[in-house]
Amino acid sequence: MGRMPTGSEQPSGTEGSSPICLSFLGIDPGINGGIALIQTSGDDIIAVNSRACPVTDAECAEVVTALSFTTPLVMIERVHSMPRDGVKSAFTFGGNDGMWRGIMAALHIPYQRVEPKRWQAAVASAMGMGPIPKEKKERKHYFKAGAERFGLHKVTLKTADAIMIAAYGLTTVMGESFLHKYR
């Protein structure tokens, strides 16, 4: 997916009406991460858009700048290297995280950082997904299946966590019960 809609675009089916739309941006800054935008209207999720993280810093900045929406909440996953990671991998991983935070700061977009275990537990609970797998590969598929429950967008392993991070942001504003219909 190349482009994400701006906040000024009306979701389909809402022409002529003035719904209150809230937007939630989730960013998984990992090497194989993604960026996702969830838009709500009233008690419904009306749009989910996501893509793999752009390759260059400039492309990342373009994606965020193009959104030009009023976002009550941007959530960036708080990442850290693991002892088994190589030096280059850890350096790249941390660089991606810093780049996203730098873009948000430069564009004066407030954001919050969230620990993986925190968003994973909250979203899994709110959506009634059952126990979270311990193995990373199983966990990626588990959250991909959860993100597919929204039924509005093609989900990939690169975008699933970003979608669920955005959903976590949504629960911090709207409450966990907002996601109960996606059980």
Backbone bond lengths (Angstrom), bond angles and torsions (degrees), N, CA, C in turn:
res aa  C-N    CA-C-N  psi(-1)  N-CA   C-N-CA  omega(-1)  CA-C   N-CA-C  phi
1 M - - - 1.447 - - 1.517 107.42 -
2 G 1.297 117.27 126.15 1.440 120.57 -175.45 1.503 114.44 -86.82
3 R 1.288 119.21 -44.11 1.453 122.22 -169.51 1.514 110.24 -125.02
4 M 1.320 115.06 150.79 1.457 121.13 176.42 1.515 106.84 -115.71
5 P 1.338 118.96 143.87 1.465 120.72 -176.90 1.518 111.91 -68.64
6 T 1.308 114.45 155.54 1.457 119.33 175.79 1.513 108.57 -87.10
7 G 1.298 116.75 164.46 1.462 121.53 -179.53 1.512 112.73 -67.74
8 S 1.350 117.03 -17.81 1.462 119.47 -178.71 1.518 112.04 -82.43
9 E 1.329 117.69 -11.70 1.460 120.23 178.86 1.523 109.26 -78.88
10 Q 1.329 116.65 133.40 1.454 121.15 177.09 1.522 109.21 -79.38
11 P 1.317 119.01 131.11 1.448 120.97 174.14 1.527 109.57 -61.34
12 S 1.331 116.62 149.39 1.457 119.70 -179.05 1.523 110.56 -59.45
13 G 1.305 115.59 143.08 1.457 121.28 179.28 1.513 113.18 88.87
14 T 1.341 117.72 1.83 1.458 118.89 -178.99 1.523 112.05 -118.05
15 E 1.337 117.20 12.75 1.451 120.29 179.84 1.525 109.92 -57.20
16 G 1.320 116.31 136.66 1.454 120.50 177.18 1.515 113.85 84.81
17 S 1.309 118.13 -12.60 1.457 119.56 178.98 1.519 108.66 -108.40
18 S 1.308 116.33 167.45 1.458 120.70 -179.56 1.522 110.21 -123.68
19 P 1.344 117.28 68.89 1.459 118.45 -179.66 1.528 110.02 -70.78
20 I 1.313 115.26 151.66 1.455 119.71 174.03 1.520 106.15 -84.31
21 C 1.320 115.68 111.42 1.458 121.28 -178.48 1.523 109.56 -104.15
22 L 1.302 115.85 127.61 1.449 121.93 174.02 1.519 108.08 -109.67
23 S 1.320 116.57 144.53 1.457 121.66 -178.93 1.514 110.24 -120.27
24 F 1.319 115.15 141.81 1.460 122.39 -179.93 1.516 107.92 -131.49
25 L 1.324 116.67 122.31 1.452 122.03 -178.36 1.517 109.02 -106.93
26 G 1.328 116.13 127.23 1.463 121.81 177.10 1.516 109.32 -115.89
27 I 1.324 116.10 134.60 1.458 120.72 -179.88 1.520 109.59 -126.92
28 D 1.329 114.98 123.30 1.456 122.83 171.33 1.522 105.05 -102.42
29 P 1.346 118.23 99.72 1.462 120.67 -172.19 1.520 114.91 -78.81
30 G 1.318 117.67 6.22 1.458 119.95 -179.39 1.521 112.43 -61.90
31 I 1.311 115.93 167.66 1.463 122.51 -178.25 1.522 110.91 -56.24
32 N 1.307 117.51 -39.01 1.469 122.13 177.54 1.517 110.47 -108.85
33 G 1.324 117.08 35.39 1.453 122.29 -175.89 1.514 113.55 -85.47
34 G 1.318 114.56 -170.88 1.450 120.88 -178.01 1.512 111.07 -151.05
35 I 1.319 114.44 178.13 1.461 122.80 176.99 1.521 106.65 -133.04
36 A 1.321 116.89 136.89 1.469 120.55 -176.18 1.517 110.84 -139.26
37 L 1.309 115.18 143.81 1.453 122.91 176.85 1.523 108.41 -120.47
38 I 1.332 116.13 124.81 1.466 121.44 173.98 1.517 106.68 -112.43
39 Q 1.335 116.70 130.77 1.458 121.61 176.88 1.522 108.74 -116.27
40 T 1.334 114.73 138.47 1.458 120.11 179.60 1.522 109.64 -120.50
41 S 1.313 114.34 157.12 1.455 122.14 172.35 1.515 106.03 -141.89
42 G 1.309 116.09 116.99 1.464 118.81 -176.32 1.510 110.00 62.14
43 D 1.341 116.45 -123.87 1.460 121.71 -178.66 1.515 113.11 -100.83
44 D 1.317 117.93 18.85 1.458 120.67 -175.92 1.520 112.40 -126.17
45 I 1.322 114.33 146.35 1.458 120.20 167.82 1.524 104.94 -84.74
46 I 1.323 116.60 121.68 1.469 120.01 -175.19 1.521 112.90 -107.49
47 A 1.329 117.90 -14.82 1.460 119.88 178.12 1.523 109.78 -155.97
48 V 1.317 114.49 139.37 1.457 122.07 171.82 1.520 105.92 -131.47
49 N 1.317 116.91 122.43 1.456 121.93 178.39 1.514 108.02 -130.22
50 S 1.317 116.11 136.88 1.452 118.54 -179.78 1.517 110.00 -151.56
51 R 1.308 113.89 165.03 1.457 120.60 175.47 1.523 107.98 -159.21
52 A 1.327 115.27 160.67 1.458 119.28 173.42 1.520 107.57 -64.24
53 C 1.305 116.71 153.84 1.464 119.61 178.77 1.524 109.72 -58.17
54 P 1.315 116.61 135.51 1.464 119.74 175.50 1.524 110.14 -59.10
55 V 1.326 116.37 159.59 1.454 121.31 -173.91 1.527 113.33 -78.46
56 T 1.326 117.63 -45.03 1.460 119.88 -175.09 1.527 111.37 -103.39
57 D 1.325 115.20 161.17 1.466 120.74 176.84 1.524 110.55 -58.72
58 A 1.347 115.95 -42.27 1.470 120.29 -179.13 1.523 111.16 -62.56
59 E 1.334 117.32 -40.75 1.472 120.70 178.52 1.530 110.76 -64.89
60 C 1.327 117.08 -38.54 1.470 120.39 177.49 1.521 109.98 -61.99
61 A 1.319 116.58 -45.30 1.464 120.93 179.51 1.524 110.80 -63.29
62 E 1.338 117.33 -39.37 1.471 120.97 178.41 1.520 111.62 -61.79
63 V 1.337 116.88 -42.33 1.468 120.77 -179.82 1.525 110.24 -61.19
64 V 1.319 116.90 -47.22 1.468 120.64 -178.28 1.530 110.43 -67.72
65 T 1.326 117.39 -42.85 1.463 121.57 179.71 1.524 110.68 -62.55
66 A 1.336 117.60 -39.34 1.460 121.83 -178.25 1.524 112.53 -66.25
67 L 1.320 117.01 -23.60 1.462 119.29 -178.75 1.519 111.12 -65.76
68 S 1.305 117.71 -40.51 1.470 124.41 179.84 1.530 112.92 31.18
69 F 1.294 116.24 54.00 1.456 122.47 -179.48 1.514 109.71 -114.35
70 T 1.297 116.15 167.32 1.450 120.11 171.30 1.519 105.88 -94.10
71 T 1.295 116.45 108.05 1.454 121.25 -176.04 1.514 110.06 -107.73
72 P 1.318 117.23 116.92 1.447 117.93 177.50 1.521 111.75 -67.79
73 L 1.342 116.66 -22.40 1.456 117.58 -175.94 1.524 111.88 -156.27
74 V 1.317 115.23 127.37 1.459 122.62 170.38 1.521 105.62 -113.76
75 M 1.318 116.15 127.52 1.459 121.55 179.70 1.523 108.62 -114.54
76 I 1.318 116.29 127.16 1.461 121.93 174.98 1.519 107.08 -116.91
77 E 1.329 115.26 126.65 1.461 118.71 179.34 1.523 109.51 -63.98
78 R 1.318 115.72 132.19 1.474 121.48 177.43 1.529 106.84 -79.86
79 V 1.307 115.43 111.46 1.458 120.68 -176.59 1.517 110.95 -108.98
80 H 1.310 115.31 159.09 1.457 122.27 174.83 1.510 107.72 -154.69
81 S 1.299 116.30 156.24 1.461 119.29 179.77 1.525 109.42 -75.77
82 M 1.300 114.22 159.20 1.454 121.06 178.59 1.532 108.30 -106.79
83 P 1.325 118.13 154.05 1.467 120.24 -179.49 1.532 113.23 -55.86
84 R 1.315 118.07 -29.37 1.461 120.99 -178.17 1.534 112.24 -81.65
85 D 1.346 117.89 -9.43 1.460 121.28 179.45 1.525 110.26 -72.38
86 G 1.319 115.88 143.28 1.454 120.60 174.49 1.524 109.94 -73.69
87 V 1.324 116.58 166.53 1.467 121.38 -178.08 1.524 110.71 -61.55
88 K 1.338 118.22 -46.97 1.466 121.23 -178.76 1.521 110.25 -62.77
89 S 1.315 116.97 -43.70 1.463 121.65 179.88 1.527 110.71 -60.99
90 A 1.320 117.00 -46.28 1.471 121.04 -179.78 1.523 110.82 -63.94
91 F 1.336 116.73 -39.27 1.460 120.99 179.92 1.528 110.57 -65.11
92 T 1.336 117.32 -44.74 1.466 121.83 178.81 1.522 110.46 -63.85
93 F 1.327 115.79 -43.75 1.460 122.03 -179.46 1.523 110.84 -57.48
94 G 1.332 116.47 -50.40 1.455 121.54 179.28 1.516 112.03 -66.26
95 G 1.330 116.72 -34.06 1.468 121.01 178.27 1.513 111.91 -63.53
96 N 1.328 116.97 -42.07 1.471 120.82 178.48 1.525 110.29 -61.18
97 D 1.314 116.91 -44.40 1.461 121.69 -179.99 1.527 110.43 -61.09
98 G 1.309 117.09 -47.90 1.455 121.50 179.99 1.521 112.39 -64.00
99 M 1.325 116.50 -37.08 1.462 120.91 178.91 1.530 110.73 -62.62
100 W 1.332 117.96 -46.44 1.469 120.95 179.61 1.518 110.83 -62.86
101 R 1.338 117.19 -43.15 1.468 120.11 179.47 1.526 110.68 -65.81
102 G 1.335 116.77 -37.27 1.462 120.69 177.71 1.518 112.62 -65.23
103 I 1.334 116.48 -40.04 1.474 120.57 178.06 1.528 109.80 -63.01
104 M 1.320 116.59 -45.83 1.466 119.83 -179.77 1.531 110.52 -61.84
105 A 1.325 116.79 -42.87 1.466 120.37 179.97 1.531 110.44 -65.05
106 A 1.334 117.40 -43.59 1.468 120.61 -178.89 1.524 112.00 -64.10
107 L 1.330 116.57 -33.28 1.468 121.13 -178.97 1.533 111.93 -92.70
108 H 1.324 116.86 4.67 1.470 122.83 179.36 1.529 111.90 58.11
109 I 1.323 115.37 39.12 1.470 121.05 177.23 1.529 107.10 -102.34
110 P 1.334 117.67 114.55 1.467 118.97 178.93 1.527 110.30 -66.53
111 Y 1.315 115.59 146.92 1.458 120.37 179.28 1.516 108.81 -145.74
112 Q 1.327 113.95 163.16 1.456 120.77 173.75 1.514 107.35 -125.37
113 R 1.315 115.41 151.24 1.463 120.21 175.65 1.524 107.66 -106.76
114 V 1.322 115.19 144.17 1.455 119.45 -176.96 1.528 109.23 -135.17
115 E 1.322 115.30 136.17 1.466 121.57 177.26 1.530 109.19 -68.80
116 P 1.341 117.50 141.62 1.465 120.11 179.34 1.526 113.57 -53.17
117 K 1.330 117.42 -46.71 1.469 119.54 -178.40 1.526 112.08 -61.00
118 R 1.328 116.73 -32.18 1.466 120.10 -178.95 1.522 111.43 -69.45
119 W 1.356 117.93 -51.26 1.460 118.65 -178.86 1.526 110.68 -68.35
120 Q 1.328 116.44 -36.39 1.464 119.05 -178.90 1.527 111.31 -63.03
121 A 1.320 117.21 -46.85 1.470 120.83 -179.19 1.524 111.07 -65.05
122 A 1.335 117.57 -43.50 1.466 120.60 -177.35 1.521 112.01 -65.26
123 V 1.322 117.02 -45.71 1.467 120.19 -177.69 1.525 110.82 -71.40
124 A 1.320 117.65 -41.58 1.472 120.51 178.36 1.521 110.46 -60.56
125 S 1.328 117.01 -41.15 1.465 121.23 178.67 1.529 110.93 -66.54
126 A 1.322 116.82 -48.89 1.469 120.66 -177.30 1.522 112.05 -61.84
127 M 1.339 116.07 -32.77 1.468 119.74 -177.93 1.525 112.63 -97.13
128 G 1.341 117.93 5.00 1.461 121.63 177.98 1.514 113.01 59.18
129 M 1.331 117.26 44.32 1.464 121.53 -173.29 1.525 114.70 -87.51
130 G 1.318 118.18 -7.15 1.455 119.48 -179.44 1.523 111.71 84.99
131 P 1.344 115.61 -172.49 1.466 120.23 -175.53 1.535 111.98 -63.41
132 I 1.319 115.74 142.19 1.461 121.99 179.65 1.529 108.89 -83.63
133 P 1.338 117.45 127.80 1.477 119.59 178.75 1.531 111.95 -62.09
134 K 1.318 116.03 148.81 1.460 120.98 -179.82 1.529 112.21 -83.04
135 E 1.316 117.43 -33.86 1.465 121.50 -179.33 1.525 110.55 -74.91
136 K 1.346 116.40 135.57 1.460 121.68 -175.37 1.533 112.31 -58.48
137 K 1.329 117.73 -45.75 1.469 120.82 -178.17 1.532 110.76 -61.97
138 E 1.312 117.04 -44.28 1.474 120.97 178.13 1.525 110.89 -64.68
139 R 1.338 115.88 -38.82 1.466 121.08 -179.81 1.528 110.80 -64.75
140 K 1.349 117.56 -39.26 1.469 120.85 178.51 1.536 109.74 -60.79
141 H 1.330 117.49 -45.07 1.472 121.28 179.69 1.534 111.15 -68.02
142 Y 1.313 116.57 -36.25 1.470 122.70 178.13 1.532 110.28 -60.06
143 F 1.338 117.39 -48.22 1.460 120.29 -179.24 1.528 111.88 -75.68
144 K 1.325 117.79 -26.02 1.469 120.18 173.41 1.531 108.83 -64.08
145 A 1.325 116.44 -45.20 1.470 120.38 177.95 1.529 110.80 -61.63
146 G 1.328 116.94 -38.44 1.466 120.40 177.44 1.519 111.76 -64.48
147 A 1.336 117.16 -44.42 1.466 121.05 -179.79 1.529 111.34 -65.48
148 E 1.322 116.92 -30.49 1.473 120.80 178.47 1.529 111.77 -68.19
149 R 1.318 118.15 -19.31 1.477 121.40 179.29 1.527 112.27 -62.91
150 F 1.342 117.33 -24.13 1.464 119.42 179.00 1.525 110.57 -68.66
151 G 1.333 117.82 -24.76 1.465 122.94 172.10 1.514 116.16 63.80
152 L 1.312 118.69 17.71 1.465 120.49 -175.61 1.517 113.27 -113.42
153 H 1.322 117.53 -0.80 1.454 119.20 -169.73 1.515 110.05 -162.58
154 K 1.333 116.97 147.22 1.457 120.85 174.35 1.524 108.07 -70.74
155 V 1.311 116.42 130.11 1.461 122.67 -177.76 1.528 108.67 -109.75
156 T 1.320 116.58 136.60 1.466 121.92 175.17 1.523 108.43 -119.43
157 L 1.332 116.00 169.61 1.461 119.12 177.11 1.531 110.85 -64.20
158 K 1.335 117.97 -27.56 1.468 120.82 178.47 1.523 112.24 -75.17
159 T 1.321 118.37 -27.66 1.465 120.55 -175.41 1.530 114.11 -103.36
160 A 1.319 117.36 -15.01 1.472 120.42 -173.98 1.526 112.99 -57.67
161 D 1.328 117.68 -48.63 1.462 119.45 -178.51 1.525 110.92 -63.86
162 A 1.337 117.76 -40.24 1.471 120.25 179.45 1.530 110.50 -61.49
163 I 1.331 117.54 -40.49 1.464 121.33 177.96 1.532 109.71 -62.24
164 M 1.319 115.97 -44.27 1.461 119.68 -178.43 1.541 111.83 -71.50
165 I 1.338 117.76 -30.11 1.467 120.87 175.01 1.532 109.07 -66.85
166 A 1.340 116.77 -41.06 1.472 120.50 175.51 1.530 109.90 -63.11
167 A 1.336 116.74 -40.34 1.470 120.47 177.84 1.530 110.65 -63.10
168 Y 1.321 117.06 -37.64 1.467 119.96 175.51 1.534 109.70 -61.15
169 G 1.331 116.73 -45.22 1.460 120.20 177.08 1.513 111.18 -56.50
170 L 1.317 115.85 -42.07 1.466 121.73 178.01 1.530 110.25 -58.40
171 T 1.333 117.15 -43.32 1.475 119.55 -178.18 1.520 112.00 -67.34
172 T 1.332 117.86 -28.83 1.462 119.31 -179.87 1.524 111.54 -70.85
173 V 1.326 116.96 -23.27 1.466 121.23 178.45 1.526 111.06 -98.00
174 M 1.329 116.69 -45.36 1.465 122.08 -172.76 1.528 113.90 -95.89
175 G 1.338 117.91 -13.45 1.456 121.66 -177.19 1.520 111.21 94.24
176 E 1.323 115.91 151.04 1.467 120.87 -177.89 1.523 112.34 -63.15
177 S 1.323 117.83 -28.62 1.468 119.98 -178.36 1.523 111.84 -62.49
178 F 1.327 117.66 -20.89 1.464 121.06 178.54 1.526 110.72 -59.03
179 L 1.338 117.65 -32.84 1.474 121.81 -178.15 1.527 113.53 -89.96
180 H 1.337 118.42 -2.05 1.470 119.75 -177.69 1.513 112.92 -60.44
181 K 1.324 118.23 -30.21 1.473 120.03 -179.75 1.523 113.11 -69.76
182 Y 1.341 117.22 -8.80 1.466 121.54 179.53 1.517 111.16 -103.34
183 R 1.324 116.11 22.14 1.470 121.48 178.15 1.513 110.41 -74.03
